[in-house]
Amino acid sequence: MATARTWPALVLVVLLWSHPAGAQRVLDDFEDAGGWTATASEGTHVWTAVEPGHSGNALRVGFDLNSGGGYVILHKAFSIPLPENYAFTFWLRGDGLPNNFEFKLIDGRGKNVWWRNQHDFAFPREWQKITIRKSRLELAWGTAGGGD
């Protein structure tokens, strides 16, 4: 008898940025998937769907790495001025084996990438609020050579 395959998935709700003065700006409430693109490396598959989330809707990211190496990328362009200090916050839950979880910021020219790279990240089965502060980001690559 064939068994049903379980597809790993991440589910995201409300991406916002804030700074220490307490001001917050919602970048995406994930009520729809507008503007998001999903890309997968050769031999892997990725898809998105909107489903009920922590509050309102959420963006579900399903993927299949076909038991090999590979990656999936979820991307959306935002043009926002960032204050001197900031943080990005979102709700996350997932079903899958521990894996790298990378949050990346790309400059407007597309030449520099800053990231928070978490190796062996255990995706929470229940909704968890994730905050990524500026102080936790580092230059991944690019011509900037470091700095903000």
Secondary structure, DSSP 8 states (H G I E B T S, - for coil): --------EEEEEEEEEE-TTS-EEEEE--SS-TT-EEEE-TT-EEEEEEEE-SSSEEEEEEEE-TTS---EEEE--------SS-EEEEEEEEES--EEEEEEEE-TTS-EEEEEEEEEE---SS-EEEEEEGGG-EEEEETT-S--
